[in-house]
């Protein structure tokens, strides 16, 4: 039951579905723009890492090392998270998961990696970038991805009975 409730929350498009059409559209467009705004820098950084993979060991050891993780683990983990969480967020598919993950990555950049000697030397912690990312991710986690999302479409189909709702096992 707990897992089903958690899955339901993480795929809920948010309270914007329970308002008038004009408000839902405005909120949906606004939330979609925030989703793209938050996901874009992470997605582009992740894809840049993929296409410049040879430089990643240097970056993760000399420029922005992740404390307690060797570069051979941190580079693919970070790259995969940047790409997959951004994709989830842009699509609004488990949008709250993508939002929370990217907010956590921004917080890690700002509060952990940016405070290492290498991070301080290279200016990794940039409050003007990472604090708004954290706030946007937190807001999207609380509000949900909105009506212009895969979560909203899935929710609508389930409400209409087009997709069967999982029954609890007893």
N, C-alpha and C positions, 0 to 999 in steps of 0.2 A: 504494500500500500504506500509506503514512504517513497519507494522508487517511482511508482506511477505518479504520485503527487509532484515529485521533483521534476519528472519528465514533462508533466503537464505545465508546470510553471515555466520551465526553460523554453518551451515552444509556444507559450501564450503570447499572442501579438501585442497584448497590453490593453489598457483601459480605453484606448481610442476607438475600439469597436462598439462601445456602449454610448455613443453620442450621435448627434445628427450627421447627415451625410456631408454637409459643407465642412463641419468641424473635423470629421474623420479624414476627409481629403486633405485639408490644410495640415492636420497633424501628421498624416501619412507622408505627405511631401516633405514636411520639415524633418521628420524622423529619418526618411530615406536620405535626405541631403546630409544629415549628421552622420548617418551610417557610412556613407561614401567618404565624407570628409575625414572621419576617424580611420577608416580602413586603408585609404589610398597610400599614405606614407609608409605604412607597414608592408603592404603588398608590394610596392615598388622596391622597398629595401630588401624584401625577401627574394624577389626575382632578380634584383641586382646581384645578390649573393650567389644565386644559382649560376649566373652567367660569368661571375668572376670568382669561381670556387677556389682557384689556386691561391688567392690572397687571403682566404678566410683564416688560415692558421695564424698568419701574421696579425690580422685584425683582432682575433680572439685571444692572442697572447700579449701583444704589445699595445694596441690602441684601446680596446674595451674588453678586457678579460672578465669573465663571469666568475665571481668568487666560488670556490669549492667545485668547479667543474672544469675539466680539461677542455682545451679547444676542440679536440676531436669529438667531444660529446656536445659541447655548447653550440658549435656552429650548425650542425644539422638540426638540433632541437629548436634553436631559435629560428632558423630559416623555415623549417616546416610549420612552426607555430605562426610566424608572420604571414605565410601564404594561406594556410588553412583557416585560421581565425578570421583573416580579412575576407576570404571568400564566403564564409558562413555569415559574416556581418553584412556584406554587400547584398547578398541574396535574401537576408532576413530568415535564414534557415537555422533554427536554434540560435536566433539572433542574440539572445541574452548571453549565451555561452561565448560567442565571438566578442561581444562588447566587454564582458568581464575579463576575458583572456587578454585582450588588447590593453585594457586599463591596467591590468596587472603587469603586463610587459612595460608599459610606460612608467609605472611606479617603480619597477625594478631598475629601469634605465636611470631614473632620476634619483632614487633613494639608495640604491646599492652600487650599481656599476659606475655611476657618476661620482661616487665618493671614494672609489679606489684611487691610489696614487696615479695610475695611468689615466683614469677617467677625469681626475682633476687637471692633470697636465694637458689632456686633449680636449677639455671642455665638453664632455659628454652630457653632463646634467644641464639642460637648457630649460629653465622654468617656463619660459614663454611658449615652448612647444609641449613639454610633457605634462604640465599641470592641466592645460585645457584638454589634452587627450584623456587624462585620468578622470576629469569631471564629465566629459562627454560619454566615456565608457560607463561610468557609474550611473549617469542619467538614463542611458539606453538600457542598462541592466534593470533599473527600477521601472521604467516606462514600457519597455518592450520595443520591438522593431516597428510597430505600427501596421496599418492596413495594407501598405504597399510592400508586402513581404511574403515569402513562401510560408512562413508561420501563419499568417492571416488567411492565406488561401487554404492551407491544410485545416485550420480551425473552422473555416466556413464549410468545407466539405464534410467535416465530421459532424457539424451541427445539422446539416441537411441529411445525414445518414448515408452519404455516398461512400464514405470510408468507415468501416466498422470500428467502433471504439473497443479497445482491449478490455476484456473482462478480468476482474481480479481472480487469481487462483485461490482456491480454498482447500 
